[in-house]
Amino acid sequence: MNNKEFIAELAQRAGYTQVDTQKMVTHIVDEMGDRFEDGDSVQIADFGTFEVKKRLERIVVNPASQERMLVPPKLVLNFKPVTAIKEKLKNS
C-alpha cells in the first residue's frame, strides 16, 4: 500500500476529505519527528511504542577483505508493537 492508497482508505474510514486527511497525517508525522529529535518516545494506544535508542559503537569485519572498521555510535528508531498485534501477525 503506497501513501496515496493509505490516505484514500483512511479518509474513507474517517469520513474526511483526502486533502484534510493528508494534512492530518503530515502533522502527526511531523510532531512524532519532533518528539524523536528531543529523545522522547511516542506511545500509540492499541498499536505500540516508538522510541529512540542509542546504538553503541562497534567493530565490524568486511568478510571479503577481513578489514576491521569502527562503526560510530548512532541513534536509531525502534518500534515495539503491543501484544495483540504480535499475536495477530503470528496467527495469520
SULKAPE-V209912 format. One line per field, one symbol per residue. ss: DSSP state (H for helix, E for strand, C for the rest). phi: phi as a letter, one per 20 degrees, with the letter a starting at -180 (. if undefined). burial: + if it has 24 or more other C-alpha atoms within 12 Angstrom, else -. A space follows every 50 residues. Layout:
ss = ???
phi = ???
burial = ???
This chain:
ss = CCHHHHHHHHHHHHCCCHHHHHHHHHHHHHHHHHHHHCCCCEEECCCEEE EEEEECCEEEECCCCCCEEEECCEEEEEEEECHHHHHHHHHC
phi = .efffffffffffendfffffffffffffffffffffeneecddgmcrcd beceeffbdddfffdmfeceeffbecedccffgffgffffee
burial = ------+-------------+----------+---+----++-------+ ++----------------------------------------
